[in-house]
Amino acid sequence: MIIPILILSTVFIAIAFIVNENNADQLLSGYNTMSKEEKENFDIKSYLIYFRNFHLFLGSTLLVFSLLVYFFVNKDWSGIFMGTYPILAYIYFIWKGNKFAKKQNKKQKITTYIAMGVMLLLFLFLAYEFKNSFNDNEIIVDANSIEITGEYGIKINKKDLKSVELINHIPKISTKINGFALETIKKGYFRTAKDEKVTLLINSNSSPIILLITKDNYKIYYSSKNKSNEKIINEVRSKMGVFR
């Protein structure tokens, strides 16, 4: 998590110095699509000072507070802060940036409100996803199937299950296909370093981890937050009468 924090903070600080009056026509989103009249009505010099100061502040505060949360509060919460703080900051940035138009018109106000609305919806979506990520995926076992509930959950019939075992750690992951990954929570579809598509339902960094393999050799890695993985696998073996 520390590396993503450093990279994202550096990106925001770099943006502060990359965009200037000479390249704003090409690089500055919103300004580069304005008509000639709209650009003449916009105080670009003052705006670029505001633009630079905002991104310097955003990059530096993101770095400091993300690391403080990482080391002194919770590593997963650090990832959540890193993902949501910039969105809230940009809502403020868009709202305050509206004042640099010398004469405000209806079109500009509507565009500003739409942009702020989109950012707010994105924030709410991410907040909802992060909230769900903290909910434990529970295993329900009966004589005929195993079901893992929650987001990216799966149900496997006994006849389709090849093996259930305990392992010490998940394989090295190269890319995320669809899902989310924090420091200790990883859920969704990922690709391993060996180019193997797998499902991760890791709710904690506790070890050992449960590995379920289907008859077609698809692998699901699972770790509970609220229950011992050893107890879970014993329950699987007891109720299904297999994989002893």
N, C-alpha and C positions, 0 to 999 in steps of 0.2 A: 504493500500500500504506500510505502514511503516514496518509491520511484514514481508512481502516478502523481502523487502530490507535488513532487519536485518538477515533473514535466509540465503539469497543468499551470502551476504558478509561474514557471519560466515562460510559457506561451503567452500568458496575459501580460507579463512585464515586457516581453519582446514586442507585442502588438503596440504598446505605448510608443515605441521608437520607430516602428516600421512605417506607420501611416503618417504622412506629413502633407503640407499644402501642395507639394509638387506632384504627388501621386494619388491624392484624394479622389480625383476624377475616375481613377481606375480601381482603387482598393477600398474606398470608404462606402460600405453598404448603405443604401438609401440615398446618399448624396450622388453616387455615380449614375443613378437613374433619374435624377431631377432634370427638368427642362432648364434652358438657359435663364429664363425669367425666375424660376424657383431658386436657382443657385444665386442669382443676384439678390434675392430676398433673404438669403441665409448668411449669417455671420460665421463664415467658415474658420477664420483665424481664431476667434474666441472659442469656437466649438472644439477645435483641435487641441487647445490648451486644456479644456475640460476633458476631452477624450484621453489625453495622455495622463493627466492626474488621476482620472478614474481607474485606468488599467494598471497604473503603478500601485495604487491603493488596493485594488482587487487582488493583484498577484501577491503582494506582500502580506496582506491580511489572510489570504487563503493559505499561504505557506505557514505562517505563524500559528494560526488557530487550528489548522488541520493537524499539525505536529503536536500541539498541546493536547488536543483531544486524543490523538493516537497514543501518546505516552502516558497520559495521566487520567484519562476517562475510560475509553473503550475503543479498541482498534476498528471494530465494525462501524461504530458511530463516526469515526474519522472519515470513512468512505462515504457515509451518508452526507456528512457536512460538505465534503468536497464536491458531491454531485448536486446539491441543492443550493448552497450559498451563492454560487455565481448566477444562478437563474434569478433569485430574488434581487441580487445586485443589479442585474441588467434591466429588471422592471423599473427600478429607481433611475437607472441610467437613461432609459428611453423617455421616462416622464420628465426628467430635468432637461434633457436635450431638446425638448420642444421649445424652450424659451429662446433659442438662438435664431429662430425665425423672426425677422424684423417686423413682418406683418403676418400674423397667423390667419389661416383660412380654414374653411370647413373640411376640405380634403385632407389637410395636414393633421387636423385633430382626429379625424376618423382613422387615418393610417396609424397614428400614435396609439389610439385606444385598441385597435386590432392587434398591433404588435404586442402591447402589454397583455392583452387577453390571451394571446397564443402562449406567451411566456408563463403566464399564471396557470394555464391548463397543463403545460409541460411540468411545472412544479408540482401541481396536484397529482398528476399521473405518477411521477417519480416517488412522491411521498407515499402514495398508495402502494406502489410496488415494493418500496423499502419496508413498509409496515408489514406486508405479507411475507417478506423475506425472513422476518423474525418469528413467524409462526412455525412451529415444529411440524414437519411432515410425519404423520403417524403411520405405523404399519398395522394393518388389520389382517389377521391370519385366520383361516378356517381350513377344513380338511381338503378343500378343492382349489384354493387360490390364495395369493398374497396381494394385498392392495396397499399402495402407498398413497396417502391422501395429500391434499394441498396442491399448490402450484407445481406444474410439471410432474404431477403424480402419475402413477401407472398401476394397472391391475394385470397380474400374470396368473393364468390358470396353471394348476399343478402339472398338467400334461405338457405345457410349453416351457416348463422350468427345468433347466439342465443341472444347475447346482446353486447352492447357497453356502458361502464360506466367509470366514473372517480374515482380513488382511491388515497390514500395518499402516498403509497409506495409499492415497489415490495415485494414479499414474501422472507423469508430468504432462501438463496441459499446454498445448501450443496456441489454440484459438478458441474463442467463444462463438458458438453458432447462433444460439438463441437462449438467453437467460441472463443472470446477473451473478457477480462474484465480488464478495467483500473479503475481509481478511480471514474470517473463520466460516463464513456462510457462502456456499456455492450451489446454485440451483439452475438447472436447465440442461441444454444440449451443448456439449463441448467436443473438441477434437484433440486427441492426444498427440504427443510428439511422434508417435509411431503411425500417425494418420488414421487413427481409429475413432469413429464416432461413438460417444458414450453419453449416458445420462448421469449427472451428478445431483444428488439430493443430500448434500452435506449441511447439516444444521448446526454442527459444532466441530471443533478440532479434536474431539476426543478420539482415542484409538483403543482397540482396533476398529476397523470399518467393515461394514457388511457389503459383500459383493454378490450380486445376483446375476447369474448368467442364464440366458434363455437357450432354447434348443438351437436357434439360429446364431448362437454365439454373440448376441448383443449383451452388453454389460451395463448394469446399473449399480452405482456406488451410493451407499446410504449410511448416514450416521445420525442418530437421534440426539436431540438436545436435552430431553427430559427423562430418558430411559437408557439403561445400560444396553449397549449393543450385544453383549454376551447373553443377557437375559432374553433379548429379542430373538436371537438365533436359536436359543434353546426352545423358545416358544414355537418357532417355525418347525423345528425338528419334532417336537412333541405333538403338535396338532396335525401336521401333514404326514407324520410317520416316515419321513425320508431325510436324506442328506445328513445322516448320523456319522 
